[in-house]
Amino acid sequence: MQCILVTGGCGFIGANFIRFLLEDTDFSGRIINVDALTYAGNPENLEGLDRRFPDRYRFVHADVCDREKMAEIFTTYPVDTVCHFAAESHVDRSIVAPDAFIRTNIMGTFNLLELARTHQDRLALFHHVSTDEVFGSLDETGHFTEKTPYDPSSPYSASKAASDHLVRAYHRTYKIPVTLSNCSNNYGPYQFPEKLIPLMILNALEGRPLPVYGDGRNVRDWLYVKDHCRAIWMIMQQGRWGETYNIGGRSEMKNIDVVRMICDLLDEMAPPDGKMSRRNLISFVKDRPGHDLRYAMDSSKLETETGWKPAESFESGLRKTIEWYLAHSSWVGRVRDGEYQTWMDRQYPEMRGRKGSA
């Protein structure tokens, strides 16, 4: 793997992965970062890398759905590896406007697979990054394994399930060397503030309501983004072709408990004016359609085959995340003043001023 094409590299996980490869590993090859720069793609997430690694990092503004442009990239650069992050990824957005999810997540993946097939003579690996949401919902017991049947609940998870099937089919039909990973909920630096944890951090800092869907008892398994990046790289190096690996943080939490922990850590790290706890900002709102009750990942296959384990507990990772947002208020301001808030106000007028919910 000497020239890795990273799709969606200006997004939250993609940007962290590129930083991880260049700053924290012995990878010595080149990275070509392709991103369409939709609302959640932010080149600022990778600011300075082009100057620090001028011969090893290149950004190309392109959409994975543009077959002609993507073919040009494969021709211009000696791409031998693909790590495919690019996706529309927010459940609420998929409920309101599913067409973008079908286009990007299915057709974009199809385009990349066709180009991988065209250049199969030089392809070392196609790694596809997916989500635990393809499995649907668990009750109060059990864990998702790599053998769990798919049962997606939203247009987002259905589109990711379709892309997963395409990747496996191209491996079986055309012998494309592929690996896949399905991860639990990520959190950490550079996450776009429509997601639960950054939303609650930023709303709490501003003294805004912290709206929680339903009764807040929905459970997610939380994975610190750098642990996720390390797992992906280990899979790309050690994983078996055609195999899927679950990546979980072993940090199951009810949404309401996550929000309460954020409030408590913020009260400690950035004490509010007066004595009122930020827990008083929590409010419960109408649940969203198709809200899965519980996700929990069994990562034992990954741990057994590669030796990977999460380095961060949920509390240690959350503390690092809050520290990052407190230290990067200018980044937050530029992101929140852009398309994100315009979209939220347009689609959810009843949430105006709340800036999201859990």
N, C-alpha and C positions, 0 to 999 in steps of 0.2 A: 504494500500500500504506500505508494509514493506521491500520488496526486488524488486527494479526496475531495469529491464534490459534496458539499454540505448544502442541502436545500433548506430554506427557512432559517438561515443562519443569523438573521437580525432579530429573530423572535427570542422569547425568554429562554427556552431550553437550548435552542440552536446556538445562541450567542454564548451561553455558559459552556457548551461543549467545545466551541472553537477556542475560547479562552483556556479551557482545561487542556486541550491538545497542545497549544502553543506554549503555555506557561508552566504546566505541571507534569508533562510526560516527556519521554525521550523520542517522541515522533519527530523526524527530521525532514519530512516531505513537505509538499505544498497543499494548501487548502484553497479551494475555489468556493466562495460563499455566494450562493444564488438566492435572492429574495425579491419578491414582488413589491415589498414595502407597502402592504396594506396597513390598516390602522394599527396593528400590533407589531409590525416590523419597524424597528428603530435602529438606524445605523449608529446612533450614539452609544448603543450597547457595546459596540466594538471599537469605540473611539481610541485612536492611537496605535492600533495593531498594524495598520498599513505602514506606519513610520518605524515601528519597532521590528517588524518582520517584512521588510519590503520585497524580499525575494521569495517569501513563503506564503504570503496571504494576499488574496485578490478578491475584491467584491465585484459582482456583476449584477446589475439591476435587471431582473428577468422574472417572468412568471412561468412556473412549471407547466402551465396549461398551453403555453406558446411553443408548439412542437418545433417550429422553424428556429426560434431563438435558442431553444435548448439544444437542438442539433448543432447549431453554430458553436455553442460552448464545448460540446464533445469534440468538435473538429479543431477548435482553437487550442484547447488544453489537453494534455495527455491523461485524461481522467481514467483511473483504474479502479476507483472505489467510490461508491455512492453511500452517503448516510442521509436518509430521507426523513427530515423533520417537517417539511412544509405542509401545513394543514390549517384549515379553519377549525378552531378547537373549543369554542365556547357554547355550552349547551343552550343557554338562553337565546343566543343569537340564532342557533340552528332552528329553534322553535318558531321564531319570528320570520326568518329568511333562509329556508333550507337550500335554496338553489345554489348559493355560493359554496355550500358544503359538498354538494354532489359534484359540482364542477371541479373544485380544487382537490378534494380528497380522493375522488375516484378517477376522474379524467387526468388529473395531474400525475397521479401514480402510474396510470396506464402509459402516459407519454414517456415517463422515465424508464419504465420497464421495456418499452419498445426500443428506446435508445440503447439501453443496456444490452438488449438482444442484438442490435445492429453492431455494437462494439464488443461483443462477447469474447473476441479473441484476446482482448487486453484486460477484461474485467476480472478483478480479484474478488470483489464482494459487493453485493447490494444489501445494505442493512436498512430495514424498515422499522420506524419507530411508531408504536401504536399505544393503545390505552386499555386500562382495565374495564372501561365502560362497555366494551364490546360484549362482555359476559352477562350484562344485565344486572340484576339485583340479587343479593343474598338475604336470607333471613338472619336471625341473631347468632347462628352458628355456621361453621364451615369456612372454607377459603377457596378462592379461584385457583385452579391449577392450569397447566398448559393443555389439559384434556377437557376442561370445562366447555360444554357446548355454548356457542354464541347465542345471545338473546338480547340484542340491543333495544334500548327504550326510547331513544331520541333520534332525530335526523342526523345529529353529529355522530353518535355511536354507530348508527347503521352505515354511514358513509365510511367510517374507519373500518368496520367489519368487512365491508366490500373490498376495500383496498388491501386488507390483510389476505383475503381469499385470492385476490389477483396475484399478489406476490408469491404465495404458495403455488398457485397454478403455473406461473412462469418458471418456477423451479422444477416442477414435475414435468411440464411439457417441453420446455426448452433447455432444461439443465442450467439455468442461470444460478450462479452461486449466491444464495441469499441466507440471511439470518433475520429473525424478527424479534422484537421485544415489546411486551405489553407492560406498561408501568402504572403505578398508582398515582395519586394526586401529588404533583410537584409543588414546591414552594422554595423561595430564596430570592437572591438579588435579581433585578431587572424584570421581575414579573409584571405584566401589564395589569393595571389596577381595576380590572373588571372581575378578577378572581378573588376568592373568599379572603385569603390572608392579607394581601396588600390592601384590599378594599377596607377591611376592618381596621387595619393599622392606620390608614390615612384618614378615614372617617373619625376614628377615635381621637386622633391628634387634633382634628379640627372641631371636635365637640359636636359632631353630627350624629344623628341616629344610626344605630347598628342594626339594620333589619335582618332578621333571621327567618328563613322559610319554615312554615309549619310550626312544629313544636321544637325544632332544633335537634331532634334525636337521630337524624340521618348520620350514618357512620362512614368515614373515609379513612383509608390507610395513607399516611402522609410520608412523602419521600423528599428529602433535601436534594436540591437540584444537582449539587456537585457529586453526591453519592450516585445519582442517576447517570451522570456523565461518565463516571468511573466504571459503572456497570456496562454501559454501552460499549466503551472502549475495550473492556475485557471480553465481551461477547464477540466484537469484531475481530479480536485477535485469537480467541480460543474457542469460540462457538462452532458447533457443527453445522454444515450447510443444510438448509431446509428445516432447521429446528427453530422453535419459538422458546423464549425465555421470559418468565415473569419477573418483574422487578418491583419489590415492595419495600417499604421502610420499616416494617414491623412496628408501626405507630398508629394503631387504630384509635380514632377519637370521634366522639359525637360533635357535630357542628357547634352546638351550644357550648361545649367544653373548650373547643378551639377558641371561640370568641371570648369566653371568660378568661382563658389563659393570656390571650393578647392584651386584654384590658389590664390584667394584673401585672404583666411584665411592663407595659407602658406606664402604669402608675409608679412602678419602681424606677424605670429608666428615664422617663420624662414626666416627672410629677406634674399633675394638672394644677391650675390655679384653684385655690380653695381645697376643701377636704373631700369633695364628692368623688367616689370611685367611678371610673369609666364604665363599670358594669351597669350603671344607671342609664346608660345610653342604649342598652339593648332593647329592641322591640321585635315582636313577632308579626310576620306578614303572611298573606295567603300563599300557600305552597304552590310551586310551579308544576305544570303538567308533567307526568311521567317521572317524578323525582324518585330515583332508586333509593331504597332504604339503606343498604349497606354494601360496601366494597371491602374486600380483604384479600390480600395476595399471598400465595404460598411461593416463596422464592427459593425453595430448597434445591431445585434443579440447577439454578444459576450458582448457588452457593457451593454445591457439590462439585460441579464441573469446572468452576473458575476460581473458587476460594473467595469470591466477593462477599462482603457483608457491609451493611450501612455503617458509616463511621459516626453519624450524628443520631442522637436521640431526638425525639420531637422537641423537647424543651431546649436543648442546646442549639438545634437548627433554627428554631423560632427566635431565640435570642439573637443569633447571628443575623437573621433576616431583619429583625426590628432595628438592630444597630445599623445595618446597611441603609434602610429607608430613612432613618434619622440623619445619617451622614450625607444623603444624596437628595436633599430637598429641592435643589434646582432641577435635577432630572425629573423628579416627581411633578414639579410645577409645569414643566414643558410638556410632559405626557398628558397630564390631566386637563390642560387648556386646549387640547387638540380635538381630533375627531372622536375620541372616546366619549367625551361628555356630550358632544353634539348628538351622537347616536343614541346614547342612553336617554337623553331628554326627549328625543323624537319617538323612540320605541316604548318607553315606559314613563309617560307623563305623570303617572301616579307616584313614581319614585323620585320625581324631580327634587333635588336637594339631598337625597339619601345616597346617591352614587353607588347603587348596587346592593345586593343582599346575599345572605349565606344559604 
